[in-house]
Structures are given as C-alpha cells and as structure tokens.
Amino acid sequence: MSQEKFGFEADVSKLLDIVAHSLYSEREVFLRELISNASDACDKLRYAAITKPALIEGDPDFKITITLDKKAKTLSIADNGIGMGRKELIDNLGTIARSGTTAFLGQLSGEAAKDASLIGQFGVGFYSSFMVADKVEVLTRSAGEKKAWLWTSEGKGEFTIEEAGDDAPVRGARIIVHLNKDQKEFLEPSRIQTIVRRYSDHIGVPVILQDGDKEETLNEASALWTLPKAKVKPEQYKEFYHHVGHTFDEPWLTLHWKAEGRLEYSALLFVPSSKPFDLFEPQRRNQVRLYVARVFITDDCEGLLPAWLRFLRGVVDSEDLPLNISREMLQLNPVLAKIRSGLVKRVLGELKKKAEKAPEDYAVFWENFGSVLKEGLYEEVAHREALLELARFRSTNGEGLCSLADYVGRMKKGQEAIYTIAGEQAEQLRASPQLEGFVSRGLEVLLLTDPVDEFWAQSVSVYEGKPFKSITRGAADLDKFKTKKDKKKPDEDKADSAEIEILVAVLKLALKDAVKDVRQTKRLTESPVCLVADESDIDMHLERLLKKHNQIDSASARILEINPGHGVIKALARKAGKKNAAAQLDDAAHILLDQARIMEGEPVPDPAGFARRLSGLMEKGLA
C-alpha cells in the first residue's frame, strides 16, 4: 500500500505547539509517558490473552525495551503488547478523543508556567515525545494481525501512514524518537537509568535498557500496590500516581491498604490535588483500574466505585474475582459489590479524618471535588449520613466554609429550618435582596452555588431534624425574629396599612398575569421589591437551570413582594389612594417588576418598554 498523508485534528496541532514550548523545562517526562503507554499496552494484551491464548503464543513474557542509537541520534521504546492497526493509529495518534478539548485549549494563555499546570491536568501522553523530537515514527502490529504499519510525523500539522516492511515487530509497537540536536542527554545510558528509576520503577513490566551489546533491567517490575506500606517510599507513590493518573500534579491524599478476611483485595488510591479536566464529562467515568491477581481487567468498571468518587485514581486488585469474567457480567458480581462497599467506606472514613485533623487542607479538597461528592447525597442513601458530615458550604456567616453541624450549632433560638439560597456565584447571592430580612435578624443562610445543590437539598430534605428551606420560595416567616430597627423604632418605618393594601391591589391590576401574586413582606429591608416562587412551585434557580438545558419550555409566574418600609413603596402607597391612581401607577408597577427581574439576573422581556417607562418617570421627576 502507498503512503497516505493525514492532517492532525486542529486541537492536536495546537496542543503539539504548546507542549513543545510550555513544557520544555519538563521534557524528561516524555520517557515516562511513553513507558506508561507501553505498560498499558502489555496490560491490555495480558487480559485479551485470557480468552485468546494464541495472541501471546511463542512470546508470553511481556517487556519494554529502550534502545539508544548515538549514530542515528534515536531513542526507541518497544513493547510486545496489544499493538495498533491502521484505524487505531488514526484514532489514537491523530485525534484527542476527549469531550471538552476545545474548551480546555481555550483556557491556555501562552504563559509557560500557567499552561504547564493546565496541560498537567489534561495529560499529554504520546504527544509529549515532540518536546524532544524532530520526528517520531511508530512501527506497530496489532496482536493476531498480519499487517504492520508505520506512522510518521514531525509534529507540524500532519502525519503519514503506510504499510510497514520486514523490520516491524511481531506484535506490539516500537516508537522511534529522532532527537533534536540539543537533546543528546537522552542518548546517555546514565541519564536514561536515572529517569526510569525516578519515574517508572513501579512499572509491573521489566524495562530493559539496550545500549549496543549491553542489556540492563532498570526497574523493580513489582506491583507497588502488593507491597507493604512500610516498604514504599513517598517518591514511589507519587510516580505511580503519575502513571495511573496520566497527570503532572501531586497526590492530595494517598490511600494504601490490604483488606483481609472473607474477602481479600489490595487498594492503592489517590485523590488528586487539582481537578482532572474530564471531571464533569457527561459519562462520569470511573478512572480506577481493576486487576484480578495482578492481571489488568479494565480502567472503566462501573461497579467498582460510584460516579460521585470519579476523581479517584489508582488500582484495586482482587484474588476473589474470576479472571475470565466478561465486563458485562462483572457489574453483576456480588464480590465486586462487596469490594465497592469496602472502598467507599474506607475513602469516606479517610476524608472524615482529614476534615477533622486538617480543616484548611480539607477546604482545598472541597473546593476541587465537593460538587462531585455532593452528587452522592442525591444518588446514594446508604452513604448519605457520612456525606452530610463531609459537606462544606459558604454562608452569610463570613467568607470561609462551614459544615452543617457548624450551621446547626449557630441557629438562633426558635429557628426551625436550615435556610438556603441557590445561584451561580456566592458573591452574587450575597447581594440578593431576598437575604436582607434574614441577615438583618442574624439568621444564617447557606449559599448553594453548585447545580447539584438544587437536587440533593430536595432529596435529603432534613438534617438533624431541621428541614432545608429555600428563602426564595414561599412566605418568609420572620415575625418571631426581631431586627435592631424593630426594637428601637417599632412604628417609624411603617407605611399606612390601608394605603399599602390599596397599592397591592393596584399593582395586581396593572401587572395582571405577569405575576402570580403581589404581597408585602418582611423579607426585604433595603430593596423595594423582590421576586419569589410560590411554595408549590419549583425554586427559581432550579427553574432557570432546567430551562437553560431545555428541560422545560416556559417559566412560572412569580410572586412580587414589596417592602412597605422602603421610601419608593411608601410614596407609591400614598399616591395609590388618590383619584386616577391606577393609570398613573401602571408604568411604576412594570418598572418595579423589571427591577426585581434584573436583581435576579434575568433578562427584561421588553427592554424598549422598560426604557420608555423609566425615561417617562425621570422626566416627571425632573419637571
């Protein structure tokens, strides 16, 4: 077959350029990434050979070989793993098969340090080889296939694929890195030894350095998770995390234990210190690898861990699961269900210890993964109590995070509910008019800014006998709580009640179906008006979310609440009792409604009408 030329996916071309420059100071990691990929290829073939032993016939011992050729200025990494066919070469090396790639690249700034951190969250894998290479070739043959292929690229926008000759491996892949002229250090055996022992000592496949006639195995080739904790160094944990997580950050928490008894398994799990870029992909994939007796089974086992722990990286290895079980049947295996239960309890227990002993450190974790962990409050009743203890929130009581126990401990005498308000950002919520009456009475309100908050709060409904109550839905029962103004000047700010009742009637007549009701409230202290949902309707923020995602077609009419102590409302109330007041107050009614909408961050349905009415009132006021 003749040579075929392909263009890289646009996102790949951009990523290659950034990797080559932004990560230049970290260029040695290319070898770690290529060795890690080779190890994965061996793991996949080992699993495939369980049901098709012919795939490894004649060559059952897996290995990774690094070959240095100073004359040709090449470094080669070869494995006898699963290999790739033509389609896999195009799919795996020509595109980035991740949703959110374009959004990720849009965040890159061109500043090396900042971009290196972002790329570390995303993972660069094979493409890191272009940090040191003028050209990269991949000679590969898929296990069990006759044809072999040669993939070639200089990392500048395109690559070629052609059928390989006799020098192709029997199976697996050989990556030939043609080093840049200033990368001679990677042709020195001592440099390669140092890199492999630093980054890849934990790899479970022998990594062999071949330099001329000399061969040397560079790594321990032991499964790190099977070793006692006392024999594992912190650096080994860190590099194993980099291997399984395909990332550059440090692990925030390392969990390593062996469960013994009726059910035995080993677990080595890591909590990242920064958000993985695929954290909020719709698939919510679990990224912990499952092994059976040290044989890799899958890195996408739905039954191993719940989706709300998908930020975890690491390995779980069991002797009690059958090796030849299909991945579909694996989900139904009762042994796996017991392992899952043990894993979840252990992880939540360790997070609780961290929260109690290092609250500031735990706050960093919560900022990264709290919104994911809260999904469990909605989805899994069995662990709800433990998750409620771990949950942290921002509130009107200062800038820091607080627990539900903290909140309940600060509740005022006579307070029967845990008050909440939902929105997109805490600072916007702090400025919400609905908060005014609660803050003025010293009533703390939780600021819920994650989309999942709307769902779990309704599902959980109660904590320690206290119901969760949204302050933007239903009436505000604040009569039993007094403000400082109530104590000092009980009657001064009150408008005439008869005039207010007339104003309410006039506003209802003017606004008609634009609102569900108009009523006076104690919810407001500084603002003249606000909008709230009726007790029987869904909360306003939830409705906006559902409408944004096309889950509902139209919004419900809201209740307009007015503040009888506000100067504007008192002036309008005085005018409401006069002759022809309804016609005069029509424009004011619509302006008040639009003002309330603006305060909610909602669009004004008739901007031209709003501008006309506002100009008319200003003209009358200035006349």
Helices and strands as residue ranges (DSSP letters): E 4-7, H 10-22, G 24-26, H 29-51, G 53-56, E 64-69, E 74-79, H 86-93, H 101-107, H 112-122, G 125-131, E 133-141, E 149-153, E 158-163, E 172-179, G 184-187, H 189-199, E 207-211, E 214-217, G 224-226, G 229-231, H 234-245, E 251-259, E 265-272, E 288-292, E 295-298, G 307-309, E 313-318, H 327-330, H 334-357, H 359-373, H 375-379, G 381-383, H 384-390, E 393-395, E 401-402, H 404-410, E 418-422, H 426-430, G 433-435, H 436-440, E 445-448, H 453-460, E 462-463, E 466-470, H 484-488, H 497-511, G 512-514, E 515-520, E 529-532, H 540-548, E 558-562, H 567-576, H 581-599, H 607-622
